[in-house]
Amino acid sequence: QVQLVESGGGVVQPGRSLRLSCAASGFTFSSYGMHWVRQAPGKGLEWVAVISYDGSKKYYGDSVKGRFTISRDNSANTLYLQMNSLRTEDTAVYYCAKDGTGGPFYFDYWGQGTLVTVSS
Amino acid sequence: DIQMTQSPSSLSASVGDRVTITCRASHSISNYLNWYQQKPGKAPKVLIHTAYSLQSGVPSRFSGSGSGTDFTLTISSLQPEDFATYYCQQSYSTPLTFGGGTKVEIK
């Protein structure tokens, strides 16, 4: 069965960096685009970034463009999110999600999420 | 960017009720509209993709309709496990965007 397990969250000061990881199993990781989606406490869902199956294409949400970098290692079945210049408004649960099999850019499997808290 | 507007933001309903949630896109998105259910403390779960395609394993009481800018999620007979928050999401273009959510509560 498909499993996505995020790690790397924690408390970090504004302006600092953090790298999240998402370990994937149960499907052919190298065949699917992968996403990061976040949810601030008590708020709705916000898409963060997507990377194509081979890593050649990357797209970002407006609020993280230029600060966050999505990447993947298909040999290790792992997705990453490098977050630089963190702001208090980046505080959220970060989910990795798999691109859907029935069409582009929807999310058919999600991880359990990892909490990032940006605070001084 | 494409803005997604859901209504209502919350509703109260009873078990067995028919429930309808609407989602409007600021620009035409063809049928690139997806619906998710989220329960407290859990990751979202896809219910419907590309406007009306039921995700495998999702009960048939859930259905989706619409195209262009106006879409609907219908629960034909609300069950106790359906009390949750529902989100629409457009997959037509990046940045991908979600509606603000509809919280379905017990009356």
Interface residues (C-beta under 8 A of the other chain):
Chain A: H35 G44 L45 E46 W47 V50 Y59 Y60 G61 D62 Y95 G100 G102 G103 P104 F105 Y106 F107 D108 W110 G111 Q112 G113
Chain B: D1 Y32 N34 Y36 Q38 A43 P44 K45 V46 H49 T50 S53 Q55 Y87 Q89 S91 T94 P95 L96 T97 F98 G99 G100 G101
